[in-house]
């Protein structure tokens, strides 16, 4: 991104004067001599400010009321203290302190005192569901490792899934009869994902993006309905494979620094992959004197998992630099953890890239992001720093998420921040990742608060 917010406008934003800053940005966009690209970037900064309050809706009173459900003796002094420490995330927006919608939930992850005082605790998950599906991923890891020992291929323990996905635009979000354009997630054809079959869609005759598109979509359009939701749905099946590749660090070879895989995937990619002084310093501290790229990446993987605590994240579209947010706050969700891992790897001369979609672990299906790391002569291996190290005495199971990959995945994206197919005309709700879908009409983008989605996973036989 080439546009930099002028200092006076940035000062308004820093001081929470969002309405004033939005007006200044819109005026700036109308000035003569500004290129179309610059105008678009300026208007997105204004749009970013419009979106922030949707993630920060809670007052201090709302937070205290929610806290008392878990900590009956919580007081406003607690709210003030945890706000000051950053454990309760908040922002000043047009003169009011407002809190992140998930601030209370995150508090119990980020603050030991709050967790200790909590009366109501989350129920512990059992290792299997009633249907016998795996919930404890250590079981799956062990099975995949054992299967790999009997196989010449790294692709093992295949599992077939059926996905039913429905997106519903709220009544009145778009005038009746106006055409709504909708993009839904669709499986990428990659080595760990095969036999993709579209079973049904509504409306019919959808457009499936070519497999070469880094963010794969299935596109549909239909007129907005009167006084009822306008729905789009798709049903498909595919086979997912676990990937297990034992690595002998002694056999890892130096990179050919002239090859595209090295030059492309060790490069900076602003705004989210930038080699700031903090990144360069940290990468050197983590790797120390280690020269082996595999062992360097392993150190980075462990550092991110042990030092960047997972917590629910604000929408990516309102974050200027996802990896630096994770580093500065020492917390973030899987995508922020993943981008920080990628950034540290690239700054250390290790090719790394993005993947994302959904985790289909039974009972905990959710959007998820992870990464890939390249080593000679092994090629691209997987790394999921958010899942990190498993609690196991078996080192192969403990480190399963570094180098290997479970079969409980839906891979939709092999990159982030890419063009959709067909091209979207307006700003995206999520400009980086693509997991929930995107919707627009001629009047503009439809943001997440204007539609809902249902994602249903049906495990099947092989």
Secondary structure, 3 states (H helix, E strand, C coil): CCCCCCHHHHHHHHCCCHHHHHHHHHHHHCCCCCCHHHHHHHHHHHHHHHHHHHHEEECHHHHHHHHHHHCCCCCHHHHHHHHHHCCCCEEEECCEEEEECCHHHHHHHHCHHHHHHCCCCCCCCCCECCCCCECCHHHHHHHHHHHHHCCCCCEEEEEEEEEEEEEEECCCCCCCCCEEEEEEECCCCECCEEEEEEEEEECCCCEECCCCCCECEEEEEEECCCCCCEEEEEEEEEEEEEECCCCCHHHCECCCCCCHHHHHHCCCECCCECCCHHHHHHHHHHHCCCCCHHHHHHHHHHHHHHHCEECCCCCHHHCCCHHHHHHHHCEECHHHHHHHHHHHHHHCCCCEEEEEEEECCCCCCEEEEEEEEEEECCEEEEECCCCCCCCCCCHHHHCCCEECECCCEEEEECCCCCCCCCCCCCCCCCCCCCCCCEEEECCEECCHHHEEEEEEEEEECC
